[in-house]
Amino acid sequence: MLAQAGARAPACYRLAPVDRRRSTALAMALALLWLALGYANVARGAAHAGAGYRFWAFQHHCYSDVIALHGDRYLGGGRPLPYLEDRIEYPVLLGLALWLPSFAPGGALGHFTATYLFLCACLLVALLALSSTPGAAPWWLGATPALVTYAGLNWDLLPIALLALALLAHGVARSGTSGALAALGVSAKLFPAAFVPPAAVALLFRPPRRALARFLAGLAVVLAAVNLPFALAAPEAWSWFFRFNAGRGAENSIWEALGTPRGPLLEALSLGPLALAAAAGALAVARAARRGGDAAGAVRLGTALALVAWIATNKVYSPQYALYGFLAGALAAAPLPLFLALSAVSVADFYLAFEVRARRWEPAFRDHLVEPGHVVRTLCWLLLAAWIARELWRRTRPREATPALSTPSTR
């Protein structure tokens, strides 16, 4: 059933509405299974919160930033205010998502449990939004076993839910709401910015023209409302996220495996593919809109292409970034073989990333397994990017020339 959920399947294999609902229900059921397994694995580390947590968690393959940062900040009962009293290396909404569960009873376990339940809700919201987005395949995000290892590793399911909602709002012509949701996503992590260029270009060609103004206004107003109070009250702490990331070298990425040093070359290699992917998505949307192609599909695919290019070639790769790749696969309704390959690679990547830390960066393990793993992972994501780019180009054709958009046979 899952293999049939792609939007580009032949007409005789397309899901009827009832089958799409069943496919989504199956994806949500699998997601709940993976989330339960993930909680059981990671929650045992709460008993070790504190100075020794990281190494213990690396050894037991159950590391979570949620527990690690709780131990750094809240283990003694204090609750420093984000940015005003506590410098945090995340955007504002993630800083708040870290801080608010510190009021939950139960110490480190209570903090992690409250956070995990919130992230579970974010995933279910994302799946529901995808199920209401024409052409998307929610099972790409809900059925991947990568959720076991990544759902509670960081807070990425929050911006993923906001991005999925922004795309849904855009598709139903709620441009102001779409811009506001995109702004909230960017205020949680930067990845939802991949949606802004194709969405803005689509609105430029979609009547009424004031829809673009509403989208940009919603984006700007919410960005300012969320960020400006902290930027004015504590500019050094608020801007730490940007300075921290700007100063990082190649970490866990293909550029680390290739030995690329810090400097302009690394920045160009990291940002160049993202810029090209974003430009390609925007141009494809414009071309589709002008030629009578599938502009809405081009927005989804343009967003997906930028997301995959971003995580594949960024100078820094964190294992949970795979979740954005699975969101991209859902938006593109990519084929089942790619899903299976990327799920396997993503799960293996988790164990490699933390086993090498448990071995204290043992050279043989790092050189012969971890760094080649960076290359394999990148190539797999680039394969998905190539598939999305091909589909994106097909969406720019006039509708009558695109087989997947033709009227289904009644036979």
Secondary structure, 3 states (H helix, E strand, C coil): CHHHHCCCCCHHHCCCHHHHHHHHHHHHHHHHHHHHHHHHHHHHHHHHCCCCHHHHHHHHCCCCHHHHHHHHHCCCCCCCCECCCECCCCCHHHHHHHHHHHHCCCHHHHHHHHHHHHHHHHHHHHHHHHHCCCCCCCHHHHCCCHHHHHCCCCCCHHHHHHHHHHHHHHHCCCHHHHHHHHHHHHCCCCHHHHHHHHHHHHHHHCCCCHHHHHHHHHHHHHHHHHHHHHHHHCHHHHCHHHHHHHCCCCECCHHHHCCCCCCHHHHHHHHHHHHHHHHHHHHHHHHHHHHCCCHHHHHHHHHHHHHHHHHHHCCECCHHHHHHHHHHHHHHCCCHHHHHHHHHHHHHHHHHHHHHHHCCCCHHHHHHHHHHHHHHHHHHHHHHHHHHHHHHHHHCCCHHHCHHHCCCCCC
